[in-house]
Amino acid sequence: MKLFSLKKSIGENLLYYIRLNGYTKTSFSKLTGISRPTLNQILNGNSPSPNIYEEQMKKITDALGLPLDFFTRLPSLEQEKWLLPATQYSDRFSGSERDALTRELLADLDELLSVAAFYVKG
């Protein structure tokens, strides 16, 4: 299958699925057995190898009981305002200059904001 060639749109569709179903990245990682850093790679369309990528996607779709090509299709709902990136951090630091605890707290904050967006009408 040519999942690897569609990895960018699959990542977007997967993130859309995660948010619509109320998962955090951490809870989704635990559910699928894929590490959080690997999940981030998949969501960003940055998987290094076609074979590994297909194995990871199989793991995800098996855990959810979905067909392997499920995330190749466009979502049926229009993109909501809450899907647009809203969290902005200071330009004074690049991600690598922040200490590990700060990076972890900011990642957790992103997850909380994603979940909270479900409950905010805007």
C-alpha positions as CSV (number, residue, x, y, z in Angstrom):
1,M,0.0,0.0,0.0
2,K,1.1,3.5,-0.6
3,L,0.4,4.9,2.9
4,F,3.9,6.4,3.2
5,S,3.3,8.7,0.2
6,L,0.2,10.0,1.9
7,K,1.8,10.4,5.4
8,K,1.2,14.2,5.6
9,S,-2.6,14.0,5.0
10,I,-2.8,10.8,7.1
11,G,-1.2,12.7,9.9
12,E,-3.7,15.5,9.6
13,N,-6.6,13.1,9.4
14,L,-5.3,11.1,12.4
15,L,-5.0,14.3,14.5
16,Y,-8.5,15.2,13.5
17,Y,-9.7,11.8,14.6
18,I,-7.8,12.0,17.9
19,R,-9.4,15.4,18.7
20,L,-12.9,14.5,17.6
21,N,-12.9,11.4,19.8
22,G,-11.6,13.1,22.9
23,Y,-8.2,11.5,23.1
24,T,-5.1,13.3,24.3
25,K,-1.9,12.3,22.5
26,T,-0.7,10.5,25.6
27,S,-3.9,8.5,26.0
28,F,-3.9,7.7,22.3
29,S,-0.3,6.5,22.6
30,K,-1.2,4.2,25.4
31,L,-4.2,2.9,23.6
32,T,-2.3,2.0,20.4
33,G,1.0,1.0,22.0
34,I,3.0,3.6,20.1
35,S,5.3,5.9,22.0
36,R,4.4,9.6,22.2
37,P,7.5,10.7,20.2
38,T,6.6,8.2,17.4
39,L,3.0,9.4,17.4
40,N,4.2,13.0,17.0
41,Q,6.3,11.9,14.0
42,I,3.3,10.2,12.5
43,L,1.0,13.3,13.1
44,N,3.7,15.6,11.6
45,G,4.2,13.3,8.6
46,N,7.9,12.7,9.5
47,S,8.2,8.9,9.7
48,P,11.6,7.9,8.4
49,S,10.8,4.5,6.8
50,P,7.9,3.2,4.6
51,N,8.0,-0.2,6.3
52,I,8.0,1.1,9.8
53,Y,5.3,3.6,8.9
54,E,3.0,0.9,7.6
55,E,3.6,-1.2,10.7
56,Q,2.8,1.8,12.9
57,M,-0.4,2.6,11.0
58,K,-1.4,-1.1,11.2
59,K,-0.9,-1.0,15.0
60,I,-3.1,2.1,15.2
61,T,-5.9,0.9,12.9
62,D,-5.9,-2.6,14.6
63,A,-6.2,-1.0,18.1
64,L,-9.2,1.1,16.8
65,G,-10.8,-1.7,14.8
66,L,-10.5,0.3,11.6
67,P,-9.4,-0.6,8.1
68,L,-5.8,0.2,7.2
69,D,-6.8,2.8,4.7
70,F,-9.2,4.6,7.1
71,F,-7.0,7.7,7.6
72,T,-6.3,8.2,3.8
73,R,-9.8,9.6,3.4
74,L,-10.7,13.2,4.1
75,P,-12.7,13.8,7.2
76,S,-16.4,14.3,6.4
77,L,-16.8,17.3,8.6
78,E,-15.6,20.8,7.8
79,Q,-12.6,22.0,9.7
80,E,-13.7,23.7,12.9
81,K,-12.2,26.8,14.3
82,W,-10.7,24.9,17.2
83,L,-8.6,22.8,14.8
84,L,-6.5,25.8,13.8
85,P,-3.3,26.1,15.8
86,A,-3.8,28.6,18.5
87,T,-1.1,28.1,21.1
88,Q,1.9,30.5,20.6
89,Y,5.0,30.5,22.6
90,S,7.7,33.1,22.9
91,D,10.0,33.5,19.9
92,R,13.0,34.0,22.3
93,F,13.6,30.3,22.7
94,S,13.8,27.5,20.2
95,G,12.5,24.1,21.4
96,S,16.0,22.8,22.0
97,E,17.0,25.7,24.3
98,R,14.2,24.9,26.7
99,D,14.9,22.4,29.5
100,A,13.2,19.0,29.4
101,L,10.6,19.9,32.1
102,T,9.5,23.0,30.3
103,R,9.2,21.1,27.0
104,E,7.1,18.4,28.7
105,L,4.9,21.0,30.5
106,L,4.3,22.9,27.2
107,A,3.4,19.6,25.5
108,D,0.9,18.8,28.3
109,L,-0.5,22.3,28.0
110,D,-1.1,21.8,24.3
111,E,-3.0,18.6,25.1
112,L,-5.2,20.3,27.7
113,L,-6.0,23.1,25.3
114,S,-7.0,20.6,22.6
115,V,-9.3,18.9,25.0
116,A,-10.7,22.1,26.4
117,A,-11.5,23.4,22.9
118,F,-14.2,20.7,22.7
119,Y,-16.1,22.5,25.4
120,V,-15.7,26.1,24.3
121,K,-18.1,27.6,21.8
122,G,-16.4,30.3,19.8
